[in-house]
Amino acid sequence: MKLFPRTLFVSVAIALSTSSHATIIALGGNHPQQAGEDNILFNLGDAPAPTLFGSTPNATAYFTSNENLVTPSNGQARVEAQDGAFTTVTFGLVNMVFNDFIVNLNTTTGQTGTATFTVNPVSGSPLNFVFANVAQGENFFTFFGDAGELISSISVTATNADINDLRQPRVSGATARTAVPDVVPEPATLALLGLGLAGVAASRRRK
């Protein structure tokens, strides 16, 4: 298992400075955040396609790329490209959002590169987390909302190396999208609104 503490520090700093109402944490390694981590299993008979679907006891998951993906029938549950290598893929749940995602990323044998994960929280701007020196082997990554924040999707793009596969994906905290407010006003926004209303009231009193 490989950990990248220096990259982790940069990633958390990006998360905290980018959005004041969505704190998403990225960790190098396998760090389950909840007792109910659900493994994502795949329908092994599916034909190669840009989007493949998997399932948990509580949700339907999807992995989508700009090229055909497959789910090999041998070994651990995993997604890989039909031609053996891809550079980008997005994960999410159909009509649901989630709090925690864990995945094991492997590059093509002999290649070492950089993996950039873009996390799209339900509330707030997309957050980028950059991990360097990713290679073939066990490269687990964990993403979660530190205070229960929910995530709508996560994308990963590799540079200087191709992705061989994403394996052992797990997710937790699945929640129906319809049960989640689209936008939660930030404290600063509420303060400005309050000042504006106070100004309007004062203006009317002067008149």
C-alpha positions as CSV (number, residue, x, y, z in Angstrom):
1,M,0.0,0.0,0.0
2,K,1.4,3.4,-1.0
3,L,0.8,6.6,0.9
4,F,1.6,10.1,-0.4
5,P,1.5,12.4,2.7
6,R,3.0,15.4,1.0
7,T,0.4,15.2,-1.8
8,L,-2.3,14.6,0.8
9,F,-1.4,17.9,2.5
10,V,-1.7,19.8,-0.8
11,S,-5.0,18.1,-1.5
12,V,-6.7,19.0,1.8
13,A,-5.5,22.6,1.5
14,I,-7.2,22.8,-1.9
15,A,-10.4,21.4,-0.5
16,L,-10.6,23.8,2.4
17,S,-9.8,26.9,0.4
18,T,-12.0,26.2,-2.6
19,S,-15.3,25.8,-0.8
20,S,-16.3,26.9,2.7
21,H,-19.4,24.8,2.8
22,A,-18.1,21.5,1.4
23,T,-15.0,20.0,3.1
24,I,-14.0,16.9,1.1
25,I,-11.0,15.0,2.3
26,A,-8.7,12.9,0.0
27,L,-6.4,10.2,1.5
28,G,-3.8,8.0,-0.2
29,G,-4.6,4.5,1.1
30,N,-7.5,2.4,2.2
31,H,-9.3,4.3,5.0
32,P,-13.0,3.2,5.4
33,Q,-15.0,5.9,7.0
34,Q,-18.2,4.0,7.7
35,A,-19.0,0.5,8.9
36,G,-21.3,0.0,6.0
37,E,-18.9,0.2,3.1
38,D,-20.6,-1.5,0.1
39,N,-18.5,-3.4,-2.5
40,I,-19.5,-2.5,-6.1
41,L,-20.2,-5.7,-8.1
42,F,-20.5,-5.9,-11.9
43,N,-22.6,-7.8,-14.4
44,L,-19.8,-9.8,-16.1
45,G,-21.8,-10.6,-19.2
46,D,-22.1,-6.9,-20.3
47,A,-20.7,-6.0,-23.7
48,P,-17.9,-3.4,-23.9
49,A,-19.4,0.1,-23.7
50,P,-18.4,3.7,-22.7
51,T,-20.6,3.3,-19.6
52,L,-20.7,0.2,-17.4
53,F,-23.0,-0.3,-14.5
54,G,-22.4,-2.1,-11.2
55,S,-24.5,-2.6,-8.1
56,T,-24.5,-2.5,-4.3
57,P,-27.3,-3.6,-2.0
58,N,-28.5,0.0,-1.9
59,A,-27.6,1.6,-5.3
60,T,-26.7,1.3,-8.9
61,A,-23.2,2.6,-9.8
62,Y,-21.8,3.7,-13.1
63,F,-18.3,4.1,-14.6
64,T,-18.1,6.1,-17.8
65,S,-15.2,7.0,-20.0
66,N,-14.4,8.3,-23.5
67,E,-13.7,4.7,-24.7
68,N,-15.2,1.3,-24.2
69,L,-14.8,-0.2,-20.8
70,V,-15.0,-3.9,-19.8
71,T,-15.3,-5.8,-16.5
72,P,-13.1,-8.9,-16.6
73,S,-14.6,-12.1,-15.2
74,N,-11.4,-13.2,-13.4
75,G,-9.9,-11.7,-10.2
76,Q,-11.2,-8.8,-8.2
77,A,-14.2,-6.7,-9.2
78,R,-12.7,-4.1,-11.6
79,V,-13.2,-1.8,-14.6
80,E,-10.7,-1.6,-17.4
81,A,-10.5,-0.4,-21.0
82,Q,-11.3,-2.8,-23.8
83,D,-7.9,-2.0,-25.4
84,G,-6.1,-2.4,-22.0
85,A,-5.4,1.3,-21.1
86,F,-7.4,4.5,-20.6
87,T,-6.7,7.9,-19.2
88,T,-10.0,9.2,-17.8
89,V,-13.1,7.8,-16.1
90,T,-16.0,9.1,-14.0
91,F,-17.8,7.3,-11.2
92,G,-21.2,8.1,-9.7
93,L,-24.5,6.5,-8.5
94,V,-27.7,6.5,-10.6
95,N,-30.1,9.1,-9.1
96,M,-28.2,9.0,-5.8
97,V,-25.3,10.8,-4.1
98,F,-22.8,9.4,-1.6
99,N,-20.5,10.4,1.2
100,D,-17.5,8.1,0.8
101,F,-15.7,6.4,-2.1
102,I,-12.7,4.0,-2.1
103,V,-10.9,2.7,-5.1
104,N,-7.6,0.9,-6.0
105,L,-6.1,2.5,-9.2
106,N,-3.4,0.6,-11.2
107,T,-1.4,2.1,-14.0
108,T,-0.2,0.1,-17.0
109,T,2.8,-2.1,-16.1
110,G,6.1,-0.2,-16.1
111,Q,4.4,3.2,-16.2
112,T,4.4,5.8,-13.4
113,G,2.3,9.0,-13.6
114,T,0.1,11.5,-11.9
115,A,-3.6,10.9,-11.1
116,T,-5.8,14.0,-10.8
117,F,-9.2,13.3,-9.1
118,T,-12.0,15.8,-9.5
119,V,-14.6,15.5,-6.8
120,N,-18.0,17.1,-7.5
121,P,-19.8,17.8,-4.2
122,V,-23.5,18.3,-4.1
123,S,-23.0,21.7,-2.6
124,G,-19.9,23.7,-3.7
125,S,-17.4,23.9,-6.5
126,P,-15.5,21.0,-7.9
127,L,-12.3,20.1,-6.0
128,N,-9.1,18.8,-7.5
129,F,-6.8,16.4,-5.7
130,V,-3.4,15.5,-7.3
131,F,-1.4,12.4,-6.5
132,A,2.0,11.9,-8.0
133,N,4.1,8.7,-8.5
134,V,1.1,6.4,-9.0
135,A,2.3,3.1,-10.5
136,Q,1.3,-0.5,-10.9
137,G,0.3,-2.2,-7.6
138,E,-1.9,-1.3,-4.7
139,N,-2.7,2.4,-5.0
140,F,-5.8,2.9,-2.8
141,F,-7.5,6.3,-2.6
142,T,-10.2,7.3,-0.2
143,F,-12.5,10.4,-0.6
144,F,-15.2,11.4,1.9
145,G,-17.2,14.3,3.2
146,D,-15.6,15.2,6.6
147,A,-18.8,16.3,8.2
148,G,-21.2,14.2,6.2
149,E,-21.0,16.3,3.0
150,L,-22.3,14.5,0.0
151,I,-20.6,13.9,-3.4
152,S,-22.4,13.6,-6.8
153,S,-19.5,12.2,-8.8
154,I,-15.7,11.7,-8.9
155,S,-13.6,11.7,-12.1
156,V,-9.9,10.7,-12.4
157,T,-7.5,11.7,-15.2
158,A,-4.1,10.2,-15.5
159,T,-1.1,11.9,-17.1
160,N,2.3,10.5,-18.1
161,A,0.8,7.0,-17.6
162,D,-2.3,5.0,-18.7
163,I,-4.7,3.6,-16.2
164,N,-4.8,-0.2,-16.4
165,D,-7.8,-0.7,-14.2
166,L,-9.9,0.6,-11.2
167,R,-10.5,-2.3,-8.8
168,Q,-12.2,-3.1,-5.5
169,P,-14.4,0.0,-5.6
170,R,-16.5,0.7,-2.5
171,V,-19.0,3.3,-1.6
172,S,-21.0,4.3,1.4
173,G,-23.6,6.9,2.6
174,A,-25.7,6.5,-0.6
175,T,-28.7,9.0,-0.4
176,A,-31.5,9.6,-2.9
177,R,-30.7,12.8,-4.9
178,T,-34.2,14.0,-4.5
179,A,-33.8,14.1,-0.7
180,V,-30.8,16.5,-0.9
181,P,-31.1,20.3,-1.4
182,D,-29.4,21.5,-4.5
183,V,-27.7,24.5,-2.9
184,V,-27.1,25.5,0.7
185,P,-26.4,29.3,1.1
186,E,-23.0,30.1,2.5
187,P,-22.8,32.1,5.7
188,A,-21.2,35.0,3.8
189,T,-24.1,35.0,1.3
190,L,-26.7,35.0,4.1
191,A,-24.9,37.9,5.8
192,L,-24.9,40.0,2.6
193,L,-28.6,39.3,2.1
194,G,-29.3,40.4,5.7
195,L,-27.4,43.7,5.1
196,G,-29.3,44.3,1.9
197,L,-32.6,43.8,3.6
198,A,-31.5,46.1,6.5
199,G,-30.6,48.8,3.9
200,V,-33.9,48.6,2.2
201,A,-35.7,48.9,5.6
202,A,-33.6,51.9,6.6
203,S,-34.3,53.6,3.2
204,R,-38.0,53.2,3.6
205,R,-37.9,54.6,7.1
206,R,-36.1,57.7,5.8
207,K,-38.8,58.2,3.2
